[in-house]
Amino acid sequence: MIEKDKLNFFVIGAAKGGTTTVFERLNAREDVYLSPLKEPNYYSSDIDTSKFSPEFRANTRLDLSEYFSTSPLPTLQIGFVRDAGEYASLFEPAPRTAKLIGECSTSYLWSSVAPSLLKADHPSARILIMLRNPIDRLFSHYMMARKYGFTKLPLREAVEKDLAHPTPGWGASELFVELGMYSEQINRWRAEFPDSSIKIMLTEDLRSPEKWNDLLEWCGLPIIEENSKLGQSTKLERKGDANTAGLARFEGVNRFLTSRGLKHKLGNLIPRVLKRKLVAWYYSSDNLPKITKEERNYLKGLYSEEIGNLRKEFGLEVENWK
């Protein structure tokens, strides 16, 4: 088991809400250590990987034995760690000088069991919740689903099909709408942790130097000129957002390769240098589709009450989200 006072910081979601940007900015500091496996999903043990859809399974590395046999552990976006020893090994390289040690798993906000399990191991941890306008979050999620071949349907059809899924769940369905119903998810964490240990930030706050400095102060970090471990400036004004959108140039081929697990297999056969160039060409950010007025109005109808709850219950300035 990991020492209860070692891990003291968790970014728990929401998915497509800016967690990767937070991860990259904080992890660039010398006094912060975050898991090289960005989303280990260790405490969301209610996620059943055996129920993952073929498309999700094809895009997710489920066998992490090779990863954990590598030293030092390389950076990896997502995995589903279930072994306590493997989870602990993610944090063994943390230097003694690190003031903030933790990880960022977006499934924790959704998970029903993560709040109590994490509290049992790390009762004094700080919990950062990133929230994005649920309409924009859903559209970004939809674009990612199209990018990786999870759907080819128009937005509304994809949402309605997902809502009708007979056994919805993380990796089993998209949870397009459910992941944006923040109030109930936040309250599960508030039931376990005091309000002083929970900070809610909006995605748009990441563009505010003042609010970023507020986060650093809450984390107990000095507000300094932040220099990355590569010696490059990470000043807020110069740091771009992570996880930019893109679509496969041939969506039909992309979905075929994804659904049959061929894309991952082919990727393992291509040399790393060539693979980077191929991926840069394969996914294009040119002329990406925009959400239509009709689609936005449809999603407004789904989220109007939820946005009102966020404003009334948590005092969040989200009225403009409508």
N, C-alpha and C positions, 0 to 999 in steps of 0.2 A: 504493500500500500504506500502511496505517496504521502510524505509528511504533510500534515494538515496546514502548516503555516508556509509551505513552499509555494503552492499555487495560490495566487491572490487576485487573479484577474481573468474574467471570461467575457467575450463578446458572443452573445447568444442569438443573434438574428436582428431583424428579419432577413430572410433570403432575398437577394437582389436589393438590399437596402443600404449598401455601402460598407459592408463588413470587410471586404477585401481591401478597400482603400484605407480603412482604419488599421488593418493588419499591416499593410506595407509601410504606412507612415510611422507607426509605433515601433515596428520591428527594425526600422532603420536606425533607431537610437541605441547607443551603447548601454544604456541603463534599463533596457527592456529585452526580455527573452520570451518569444512566443514559439509554440510548437512548430517544428519544420513541416509537419503534417498539419496544414492549416485547419482542416476540419476533421478531427478524429472521431467525433460523434460518440464518444465513449459513454457519456451519461444518458444518451437517448436510447436506452436499451430496449425500449418498446418498438423500435424499428426492426422489423423482421426482414432480413435480407433475402430469405428464401421466397418472399412474395414480390420481389422486385420484378418489374416488367422486363421483357426481353431487351427493349431499347435501353432502359436504365442500366440493366446489368451489363450490356455491351459497352457502355460508356463509363463504367465504374470498376476500379481495381478492387476486387473483393479479397483476393489472396494477397496478403501483405507480408508473407514470409520472406520473400526476396528483399522487400523494402527494409524490414527490420534486421536483415543480415548484413546490411550495408553500413559502413562506418567511414565518415560521419553520415548521419541520416540526411538524405537530400531533401530539398523542398518538394512537397507534393500537395496538391490542392485538397483532395478529399479521400477519406477512407472510413471504414467502420470497424474501429478497434474494440475488441471485446475482452482481451486479455489484460489483466491489471499490470502484469510485468511489462508488457509491450507499451502500455500507456505510460507507465512511469519512465521508460527509457526515452520517451520524447523530451523529457525535461532534465535528464541527467547532465547534459552539457551546459545547463544554465550557469553563468558565472556568479560568484558570490556577490559581485557588485551590482547585479540586476535588482532593481527596486520593484519591477513589475514582471511577473512570470505567469504565463497562462496560455490560453488558446482561444480560437474563434470557431464555434460550430453553430451554423444557422439552424440546425434541427432542434437545438435546445429550447428555443422559444416555442416551437410547436409541440414538443414532446410533453406528454402528461407526467412522466416519471422523472425527467431530468432535474426539476427544481429540488425535489426531496433528496435524490441521490447525490447531487452535487453539494447540497447543504450538509449532508452527513459527512462528507470528506473534507469540505473546505468552508466551514461556517463563517469565516471572516472575509470571504472573497468579495471583490467588487464585481458587479454585474452591469455590463453596458448593453443596452438595447438600442439598436438602430432601427428607426421606423421611416418608411418612405410612403408617400401618397399611395394608398393601396391600388388605385387605378393605374398609376405609372408603374408600380411594382409588378402588377399582373401583366401589363403589356411587355415589360422587360423580360419577365419570366416566359411569356409566350414566345417572344423572339428567340430566347435561348433554346426553348423546346424545338422550335423550327430549325435553329442552327444545328442542333445535334441530332436531328432526324426523329424526334419524339412525336411530332405531329406535322401534318401537311394541310390541316383544315384552316379555313378562315377563323379569325379570332372568336367570334361569337359561337360558332359551331364547336370549336375546340373547348371553350368554356362549358357550354351546355353538355357536351359529351362527358367532360370530366366531372361535372356535378352529378351526372347520372351513373357514375362508376359504381358497380355493386359492392366493391370492397376497397374504398379509398384508403390510402396510406402513403407514407413517405416512400418514394421509389416505386410504389405499386400504381399510383396515379399521380397526376401533376399537382393536385391541391391548389389549383390556380386561385380560387376564391378563398378557400379556408386559410391560407397562409397570410392573407391580408386582414383577417378578423383578429385584430391585435388585442382587444380589451381583455377577453377571457384568458389569453395566453399570458399577458402581463400580470394579471391577478394571481395566476398560479405561482409566479415568482414572488409577488408581494406577500403571499401567504407564508413563504419560507424565509425571506430575507427582509430586514428592516429597510424602510425607504431610503435611509442614508447610504445603504450599500448598493442601491440601484440607481443608475442614471439613464435617462431616456434622451436620445439625440435624434434629430430628424436628418435625413440625408442632405437636405439643403444647408444644414448647419456646418457641414464639412467645408463649405466655401467661405465660412466666416472665420477670420483669424481670432477674433475675440472668443467665439464659442469653442474653437479648438483649444485655445489657451485655458478656458474653463475646464475642459476635459482633462488637460494635463495637470491642472491644479487639483482636481478631484482625485486623480490617480496618484497624487503625491510626487509628481515629476517636476523638475525645474523647467521653467520656460526659458529656453535657450535657442540660439541659432542651431537648428537640428542638422547634423551631418550624418549621412548614411554610412554604413560600414564599408561602402565602396569609395567613400570620400566625396560623394556627390551631394550637392545641396538638396534638401527635401523641404525647403521653405514652402509654406502653404500656397503662396501665390504661384509657385512654379510647378507644384506637384499635380499631375493629372489624375483623373479618376481611373480606377482599375476596371477590368472586365468590360471592355467596350464591345458593342454589338457587332454582329456580322452574320451573313447567311452563306451557305454553301452555294457555289456557282451552279451546281446541278442538284437541285433539291430532291428530285426523284431518285437519282443514283445514290445520293447521300442517305436517304431513308432506307433504301434497299441494303446498302452496306451496313448500316447501323442495326437494322432489325435482325440481320443474320450474323451479327458479331464479326463481320469481316473487316470493318474499318480498324478496329483495335488490333486484329491480327496482322493486317497489312502494315499498320504503323510500327509494329515491333520489328518488321523486316527491313524498314527503311533507315539508313544511317541518320544519326541525329542532325547533322548539319543540313543534309538534304531535306529532312523532315520539316525543319523550321521554315525553309523556303517554300516547300510544298504547301504547308498549312497556311502560310501568309497569302499564297495564291488561291488556295482552295476556298477560303472564307473571305468574302468581299464585304466591305462596309459601304460600298457605293450604292446610292439610290435605294436605301433601305425603306421599306414601307412605313408609313406613319399611321398612328391610330386615327380613325375617322371620327367625325362628330357623332355619327350614329352609334359607333362602338363605345365612345366615351360616355354618351348618355345612358347606354345600356349598363355600363359598369357603375355609373353614378347611382343608378337605381339599386344596385346590389350593395353599395357601400355607404349610402347616405346616412343611415342610422348609426353605423359603426363610427363614422367620422364625428358625428355628434357626440357619441359616447366618449371618444378620446378627448374631446374638448371639455366636456362637463366633468368627467370622472378624474382625469389626470391633469387638467389645466393646460393641455397642449394647444399651441397656436396653429391649428390645422383647418380653420374655417375656409381658408383659400383652397384647400384640397377639393372642395365641392365645385 
